[in-house]
Amino acid sequence: MSRLFTVDENHEISCYTENTRNGFRHIGILFENGIEIARTKINYLNRTWERYEYETIVEKLKEYLTKQ
């Protein structure tokens, strides 16, 4: 499963999920004009969840943009 989020006219975030031994992880890739500029991941145990899909990973990458 993957999703693409538009941050603004120059930035997009692509997110996808991978299974792990103890749960799953969300991986997010930040693109600026189609070029990858950052990548991050967050690991979750099977008993954890997010209210909105990919919310935490998207916020983490948006923070990266504001610190540049």
TILOVEX-375688 format. One record per atom (N, C-alpha, C, O, CB): residue number from 1; atom name; x, y, z negated. Coordinates in Angstrom, 3 decimals, padded with zeros to 6 digits, always signed. Glycine has a CB too. Layout:
N
> NUM / CA / X / Y / Z .
...
END
This chain:
68
> 1 / N / +000.837 / -001.174 / +000.000 .
> 1 / CA / +000.000 / +000.000 / +000.000 .
> 1 / C / +000.887 / +001.244 / +000.000 .
> 1 / O / +001.860 / +001.320 / -000.750 .
> 1 / CB / -000.955 / -000.006 / -001.214 .
> 2 / N / +000.550 / +002.205 / +000.834 .
> 2 / CA / +001.316 / +003.442 / +000.853 .
> 2 / C / +000.381 / +004.610 / +001.163 .
> 2 / O / -000.698 / +004.441 / +001.729 .
> 2 / CB / +002.467 / +003.365 / +001.889 .
> 3 / N / +000.835 / +005.790 / +000.775 .
> 3 / CA / +000.066 / +007.008 / +001.024 .
> 3 / C / +001.016 / +008.137 / +001.354 .
> 3 / O / +002.170 / +008.145 / +000.926 .
> 3 / CB / -000.812 / +007.376 / -000.193 .
> 4 / N / +000.518 / +009.087 / +002.120 .
> 4 / CA / +001.278 / +010.267 / +002.489 .
> 4 / C / +000.560 / +011.487 / +001.928 .
> 4 / O / -000.636 / +011.669 / +002.155 .
> 4 / CB / +001.451 / +010.372 / +004.036 .
> 5 / N / +001.296 / +012.326 / +001.190 .
> 5 / CA / +000.755 / +013.539 / +000.597 .
> 5 / C / +001.438 / +014.739 / +001.239 .
> 5 / O / +002.660 / +014.753 / +001.382 .
> 5 / CB / +000.946 / +013.546 / -000.948 .
> 6 / N / +000.660 / +015.745 / +001.628 .
> 6 / CA / +001.213 / +016.978 / +002.169 .
> 6 / C / +001.343 / +017.977 / +001.034 .
> 6 / O / +000.362 / +018.292 / +000.360 .
> 6 / CB / +000.326 / +017.545 / +003.318 .
> 7 / N / +002.562 / +018.477 / +000.820 .
> 7 / CA / +002.818 / +019.452 / -000.242 .
> 7 / C / +002.582 / +020.862 / +000.296 .
> 7 / O / +001.860 / +021.655 / -000.308 .
> 7 / CB / +004.270 / +019.309 / -000.792 .
> 8 / N / +003.191 / +021.159 / +001.426 .
> 8 / CA / +002.987 / +022.427 / +002.120 .
> 8 / C / +003.320 / +022.182 / +003.592 .
> 8 / O / +003.479 / +021.032 / +004.001 .
> 8 / CB / +003.879 / +023.589 / +001.502 .
> 9 / N / +003.427 / +023.232 / +004.384 .
> 9 / CA / +003.630 / +023.034 / +005.824 .
> 9 / C / +004.980 / +022.408 / +006.169 .
> 9 / O / +005.148 / +021.882 / +007.269 .
> 9 / CB / +003.500 / +024.351 / +006.536 .
> 10 / N / +005.940 / +022.456 / +005.252 .
> 10 / CA / +007.275 / +021.899 / +005.521 .
> 10 / C / +007.595 / +020.628 / +004.754 .
> 10 / O / +008.591 / +019.968 / +005.051 .
> 10 / CB / +008.309 / +022.916 / +005.204 .
> 11 / N / +006.766 / +020.265 / +003.763 .
> 11 / CA / +007.105 / +019.154 / +002.879 .
> 11 / C / +005.993 / +018.117 / +002.798 .
> 11 / O / +004.813 / +018.450 / +002.691 .
> 11 / CB / +007.417 / +019.672 / +001.495 .
> 12 / N / +006.399 / +016.855 / +002.853 .
> 12 / CA / +005.484 / +015.734 / +002.673 .
> 12 / C / +006.121 / +014.735 / +001.723 .
> 12 / O / +007.345 / +014.652 / +001.623 .
> 12 / CB / +005.137 / +015.066 / +004.033 .
> 13 / N / +005.283 / +013.976 / +001.026 .
> 13 / CA / +005.751 / +012.926 / +000.122 .
> 13 / C / +005.111 / +011.616 / +000.550 .
> 13 / O / +003.887 / +011.505 / +000.624 .
> 13 / CB / +005.411 / +013.258 / -001.371 .
> 14 / N / +005.937 / +010.640 / +000.826 .
> 14 / CA / +005.470 / +009.299 / +001.157 .
> 14 / C / +005.658 / +008.421 / -000.076 .
> 14 / O / +006.751 / +008.372 / -000.640 .
> 14 / CB / +006.236 / +008.712 / +002.398 .
> 15 / N / +004.599 / +007.726 / -000.499 .
> 15 / CA / +004.649 / +006.891 / -001.699 .
> 15 / C / +004.223 / +005.471 / -001.358 .
> 15 / O / +003.339 / +005.254 / -000.530 .
> 15 / CB / +003.750 / +007.471 / -002.814 .
> 16 / N / +004.859 / +004.522 / -002.002 .
> 16 / CA / +004.439 / +003.129 / -001.849 .
> 16 / C / +004.726 / +002.365 / -003.130 .
> 16 / O / +005.456 / +002.836 / -004.002 .
> 16 / CB / +005.155 / +002.464 / -000.649 .
> 17 / N / +004.138 / +001.174 / -003.232 .
> 17 / CA / +004.231 / +000.340 / -004.426 .
> 17 / C / +004.996 / -000.932 / -004.109 .
> 17 / O / +004.819 / -001.523 / -003.044 .
> 17 / CB / +002.831 / +000.004 / -004.972 .
> 18 / N / +005.848 / -001.352 / -005.037 .
> 18 / CA / +006.555 / -002.634 / -004.945 .
> 18 / C / +006.273 / -003.428 / -006.209 .
> 18 / O / +006.218 / -002.860 / -007.299 .
> 18 / CB / +008.095 / -002.427 / -004.749 .
> 19 / N / +006.096 / -004.717 / -006.075 .
> 19 / CA / +005.965 / -005.585 / -007.239 .
> 19 / C / +007.338 / -005.844 / -007.844 .
> 19 / O / +008.333 / -005.931 / -007.124 .
> 19 / CB / +005.279 / -006.915 / -006.859 .
> 20 / N / +007.390 / -005.967 / -009.166 .
> 20 / CA / +008.616 / -006.332 / -009.868 .
> 20 / C / +008.319 / -007.552 / -010.732 .
> 20 / O / +007.175 / -007.998 / -010.824 .
> 20 / CB / +009.157 / -005.141 / -010.735 .
> 21 / N / +009.345 / -008.075 / -011.351 .
> 21 / CA / +009.180 / -009.261 / -012.195 .
> 21 / C / +008.208 / -009.014 / -013.342 .
> 21 / O / +007.409 / -009.887 / -013.682 .
> 21 / CB / +010.527 / -009.701 / -012.750 .
> 22 / N / +008.274 / -007.827 / -013.939 .
> 22 / CA / +007.449 / -007.520 / -015.116 .
> 22 / C / +006.296 / -006.568 / -014.842 .
> 22 / O / +005.623 / -006.149 / -015.784 .
> 22 / CB / +008.306 / -006.938 / -016.182 .
> 23 / N / +006.047 / -006.218 / -013.608 .
> 23 / CA / +004.978 / -005.267 / -013.309 .
> 23 / C / +005.071 / -004.771 / -011.884 .
> 23 / O / +005.022 / -005.551 / -010.933 .
> 23 / CB / +005.024 / -004.091 / -014.270 .
> 24 / N / +005.206 / -003.443 / -011.747 .
> 24 / CA / +005.312 / -002.846 / -010.422 .
> 24 / C / +006.055 / -001.525 / -010.538 .
> 24 / O / +006.307 / -001.036 / -011.639 .
> 24 / CB / +003.910 / -002.640 / -009.785 .
> 25 / N / +006.404 / -000.951 / -009.390 .
> 25 / CA / +007.057 / +000.365 / -009.374 .
> 25 / C / +006.484 / +001.177 / -008.229 .
> 25 / O / +006.116 / +000.644 / -007.182 .
> 25 / CB / +008.609 / +000.232 / -009.235 .
> 26 / N / +006.419 / +002.474 / -008.453 .
> 26 / CA / +006.051 / +003.415 / -007.409 .
> 26 / C / +007.332 / +004.070 / -006.919 .
> 26 / O / +008.172 / +004.486 / -007.717 .
> 26 / CB / +005.020 / +004.480 / -007.923 .
> 27 / N / +007.471 / +004.157 / -005.623 .
> 27 / CA / +008.619 / +004.805 / -005.004 .
> 27 / C / +008.100 / +005.966 / -004.180 .
> 27 / O / +007.144 / +005.820 / -003.419 .
> 27 / CB / +009.446 / +003.808 / -004.126 .
> 28 / N / +008.729 / +007.114 / -004.333 .
> 28 / CA / +008.333 / +008.310 / -003.602 .
> 28 / C / +009.502 / +008.885 / -002.841 .
> 28 / O / +010.622 / +008.942 / -003.350 .
> 28 / CB / +007.761 / +009.352 / -004.546 .
> 29 / N / +009.239 / +009.314 / -001.616 .
> 29 / CA / +010.266 / +009.915 / -000.765 .
> 29 / C / +009.768 / +011.292 / -000.348 .
> 29 / O / +008.674 / +011.428 / +000.199 .
> 29 / CB / +010.583 / +009.015 / +000.491 .
> 30 / N / +010.581 / +012.309 / -000.611 .
> 30 / CA / +010.243 / +013.682 / -000.263 .
> 30 / C / +010.905 / +014.036 / +001.064 .
> 30 / O / +012.113 / +013.869 / +001.233 .
> 30 / CB / +010.684 / +014.664 / -001.382 .
> 31 / N / +010.102 / +014.526 / +001.999 .
> 31 / CA / +010.596 / +014.915 / +003.316 .
> 31 / C / +010.443 / +016.416 / +003.505 .
> 31 / O / +009.431 / +017.007 / +003.129 .
> 31 / CB / +009.850 / +014.154 / +004.428 .
> 32 / N / +011.471 / +017.021 / +004.096 .
> 32 / CA / +011.402 / +018.424 / +004.485 .
> 32 / C / +011.566 / +018.467 / +005.994 .
> 32 / O / +012.623 / +018.118 / +006.519 .
> 32 / CB / +012.497 / +019.296 / +003.756 .
> 33 / N / +010.525 / +018.894 / +006.689 .
> 33 / CA / +010.510 / +018.912 / +008.159 .
> 33 / C / +010.900 / +017.550 / +008.745 .
> 33 / O / +011.633 / +017.478 / +009.732 .
> 33 / CB / +011.463 / +019.997 / +008.685 .
> 34 / N / +010.406 / +016.481 / +008.133 .
> 34 / CA / +010.635 / +015.137 / +008.640 .
> 34 / C / +011.943 / +014.494 / +008.224 .
> 34 / O / +012.215 / +013.357 / +008.609 .
> 34 / CB / +010.573 / +015.163 / +010.093 .
> 35 / N / +012.762 / +015.192 / +007.447 .
> 35 / CA / +014.065 / +014.673 / +007.009 .
> 35 / C / +013.997 / +014.383 / +005.514 .
> 35 / O / +013.560 / +015.229 / +004.733 .
> 35 / CB / +015.221 / +015.687 / +007.327 .
> 36 / N / +014.427 / +013.192 / +005.118 .
> 36 / CA / +014.410 / +012.821 / +003.700 .
> 36 / C / +015.383 / +013.678 / +002.909 .
> 36 / O / +016.561 / +013.783 / +003.250 .
> 36 / CB / +014.754 / +011.333 / +003.524 .
> 37 / N / +014.863 / +014.300 / +001.829 .
> 37 / CA / +015.743 / +015.124 / +000.983 .
> 37 / C / +015.813 / +014.618 / -000.454 .
> 37 / O / +016.708 / +015.013 / -001.202 .
> 37 / CB / +015.265 / +016.566 / +000.987 .
> 38 / N / +014.877 / +013.746 / -000.852 .
> 38 / CA / +014.919 / +013.205 / -002.214 .
> 38 / C / +014.118 / +011.913 / -002.254 .
> 38 / O / +013.206 / +011.690 / -001.458 .
> 38 / CB / +014.363 / +014.234 / -003.251 .
> 39 / N / +014.493 / +011.068 / -003.214 .
> 39 / CA / +013.805 / +009.795 / -003.416 .
> 39 / C / +013.825 / +009.500 / -004.904 .
> 39 / O / +014.823 / +009.752 / -005.579 .
> 39 / CB / +014.473 / +008.632 / -002.594 .
> 40 / N / +012.722 / +008.966 / -005.417 .
> 40 / CA / +012.662 / +008.613 / -006.834 .
> 40 / C / +011.737 / +007.416 / -007.019 .
> 40 / O / +010.955 / +007.073 / -006.132 .
> 40 / CB / +012.179 / +009.817 / -007.688 .
> 41 / N / +011.841 / +006.786 / -008.193 .
> 41 / CA / +010.971 / +005.652 / -008.498 .
> 41 / C / +010.595 / +005.682 / -009.971 .
> 41 / O / +011.315 / +006.228 / -010.807 .
> 41 / CB / +011.659 / +004.311 / -008.137 .
> 42 / N / +009.455 / +005.082 / -010.265 .
> 42 / CA / +008.984 / +004.945 / -011.639 .
> 42 / C / +008.515 / +003.513 / -011.811 .
> 42 / O / +007.703 / +003.018 / -011.030 .
> 42 / CB / +007.836 / +005.970 / -011.972 .
> 43 / N / +009.032 / +002.845 / -012.842 .
> 43 / CA / +008.662 / +001.456 / -013.122 .
> 43 / C / +007.531 / +001.406 / -014.140 .
> 43 / O / +007.484 / +002.200 / -015.079 .
> 43 / CB / +009.879 / +000.659 / -013.635 .
> 44 / N / +006.622 / +000.456 / -013.935 .
> 44 / CA / +005.485 / +000.259 / -014.830 .
> 44 / C / +005.414 / -001.208 / -015.231 .
> 44 / O / +005.691 / -002.097 / -014.426 .
> 44 / CB / +004.160 / +000.712 / -014.159 .
> 45 / N / +005.041 / -001.449 / -016.477 .
> 45 / CA / +004.741 / -002.803 / -016.917 .
> 45 / C / +003.326 / -003.138 / -016.481 .
> 45 / O / +002.534 / -002.239 / -016.200 .
> 45 / CB / +004.906 / -002.951 / -018.461 .
> 46 / N / +003.003 / -004.422 / -016.422 .
> 46 / CA / +001.674 / -004.829 / -015.971 .
> 46 / C / +000.545 / -004.185 / -016.750 .
> 46 / O / -000.539 / -003.980 / -016.202 .
> 46 / CB / +001.546 / -006.309 / -016.061 .
> 47 / N / +000.770 / -003.863 / -018.010 .
> 47 / CA / -000.326 / -003.314 / -018.805 .
> 47 / C / -000.427 / -001.791 / -018.730 .
> 47 / O / -001.256 / -001.204 / -019.426 .
> 47 / CB / -000.164 / -003.731 / -020.236 .
> 48 / N / +000.384 / -001.144 / -017.914 .
> 48 / CA / +000.294 / +000.309 / -017.763 .
> 48 / C / -000.463 / +000.646 / -016.477 .
> 48 / O / -000.584 / -000.178 / -015.570 .
> 48 / CB / +001.712 / +000.953 / -017.750 .
> 49 / N / -000.960 / +001.865 / -016.428 .
> 49 / CA / -001.694 / +002.298 / -015.245 .
> 49 / C / -001.696 / +003.813 / -015.189 .
> 49 / O / -001.363 / +004.493 / -016.160 .
> 49 / CB / -003.142 / +001.746 / -015.251 .
> 50 / N / -002.077 / +004.322 / -014.037 .
> 50 / CA / -002.235 / +005.757 / -013.854 .
> 50 / C / -003.686 / +006.032 / -013.508 .
> 50 / O / -004.340 / +005.232 / -012.839 .
> 50 / CB / -001.281 / +006.301 / -012.748 .
> 51 / N / -004.170 / +007.143 / -013.960 .
> 51 / CA / -005.558 / +007.494 / -013.657 .
> 51 / C / -005.742 / +007.739 / -012.160 .
> 51 / O / -006.729 / +007.295 / -011.574 .
> 51 / CB / -005.983 / +008.738 / -014.455 .
> 52 / N / -004.794 / +008.445 / -011.545 .
> 52 / CA / -004.836 / +008.702 / -010.108 .
> 52 / C / -003.605 / +008.054 / -009.478 .
> 52 / O / -002.500 / +008.158 / -010.010 .
> 52 / CB / -004.887 / +010.244 / -009.802 .
> 53 / N / -003.799 / +007.404 / -008.378 .
> 53 / CA / -002.717 / +006.676 / -007.724 .
> 53 / C / -001.576 / +007.618 / -007.322 .
> 53 / O / -001.809 / +008.624 / -006.652 .
> 53 / CB / -003.248 / +005.934 / -006.492 .
> 54 / N / -000.368 / +007.299 / -007.722 .
> 54 / CA / +000.878 / +008.010 / -007.396 .
> 54 / C / +000.972 / +009.401 / -008.022 .
> 54 / O / +001.845 / +010.179 / -007.637 .
> 54 / CB / +001.011 / +008.134 / -005.903 .
> 55 / N / +000.115 / +009.730 / -008.958 .
> 55 / CA / +000.112 / +011.066 / -009.552 .
> 55 / C / +001.473 / +011.428 / -010.167 .
> 55 / O / +001.985 / +012.520 / -009.924 .
> 55 / CB / -000.979 / +011.157 / -010.618 .
> 56 / N / +002.051 / +010.534 / -010.949 .
> 56 / CA / +003.300 / +010.831 / -011.650 .
> 56 / C / +004.466 / +011.006 / -010.688 .
> 56 / O / +005.274 / +011.920 / -010.855 .
> 56 / CB / +003.617 / +009.728 / -012.642 .
> 57 / N / +004.561 / +010.150 / -009.696 .
> 57 / CA / +005.691 / +010.219 / -008.754 .
> 57 / C / +005.600 / +011.487 / -007.898 .
> 57 / O / +006.626 / +012.095 / -007.595 .
> 57 / CB / +005.720 / +008.960 / -007.843 .
> 58 / N / +004.398 / +011.890 / -007.509 .
> 58 / CA / +004.216 / +013.107 / -006.718 .
> 58 / C / +004.606 / +014.323 / -007.548 .
> 58 / O / +005.296 / +015.212 / -007.048 .
> 58 / CB / +002.753 / +013.234 / -006.225 .
> 59 / N / +004.179 / +014.377 / -008.803 .
> 59 / CA / +004.536 / +015.503 / -009.675 .
> 59 / C / +006.050 / +015.575 / -009.895 .
> 59 / O / +006.620 / +016.666 / -009.938 .
> 59 / CB / +003.813 / +015.380 / -011.030 .
> 60 / N / +006.691 / +014.434 / -010.031 .
> 60 / CA / +008.139 / +014.399 / -010.229 .
> 60 / C / +008.868 / +014.982 / -009.014 .
> 60 / O / +009.834 / +015.727 / -009.175 .
> 60 / CB / +008.610 / +012.954 / -010.491 .
> 61 / N / +008.420 / +014.655 / -007.821 .
> 61 / CA / +009.057 / +015.184 / -006.609 .
> 61 / C / +008.715 / +016.655 / -006.385 .
> 61 / O / +009.544 / +017.392 / -005.851 .
> 61 / CB / +008.632 / +014.365 / -005.390 .
> 62 / N / +007.538 / +017.099 / -006.771 .
> 62 / CA / +007.205 / +018.520 / -006.683 .
> 62 / C / +008.097 / +019.330 / -007.625 .
> 62 / O / +008.517 / +020.436 / -007.286 .
> 62 / CB / +005.713 / +018.752 / -007.020 .
> 63 / N / +008.383 / +018.782 / -008.800 .
> 63 / CA / +009.312 / +019.423 / -009.735 .
> 63 / C / +010.679 / +019.606 / -009.096 .
> 63 / O / +011.310 / +020.652 / -009.249 .
> 63 / CB / +009.440 / +018.597 / -011.023 .
> 64 / N / +011.129 / +018.590 / -008.383 .
> 64 / CA / +012.413 / +018.664 / -007.683 .
> 64 / C / +012.433 / +019.861 / -006.728 .
> 64 / O / +013.436 / +020.571 / -006.642 .
> 64 / CB / +012.683 / +017.352 / -006.908 .
> 65 / N / +011.332 / +020.085 / -006.013 .
> 65 / CA / +011.258 / +021.210 / -005.084 .
> 65 / C / +011.380 / +022.554 / -005.789 .
> 65 / O / +012.038 / +023.461 / -005.279 .
> 65 / CB / +009.959 / +021.158 / -004.312 .
> 66 / N / +010.758 / +022.694 / -006.946 .
> 66 / CA / +010.805 / +023.971 / -007.648 .
> 66 / C / +012.179 / +024.257 / -008.247 .
> 66 / O / +012.502 / +025.414 / -008.519 .
> 66 / CB / +009.761 / +023.995 / -008.738 .
> 67 / N / +012.984 / +023.232 / -008.456 .
> 67 / CA / +014.324 / +023.419 / -009.038 .
> 67 / C / +015.383 / +023.709 / -007.989 .
> 67 / O / +016.516 / +024.041 / -008.337 .
> 67 / CB / +014.726 / +022.190 / -009.823 .
> 68 / N / +015.040 / +023.591 / -006.722 .
> 68 / CA / +016.024 / +023.849 / -005.651 .
> 68 / C / +016.276 / +025.314 / -005.493 .
> 68 / O / +017.071 / +025.715 / -004.643 .
> 68 / CB / +015.556 / +023.271 / -004.326 .
END
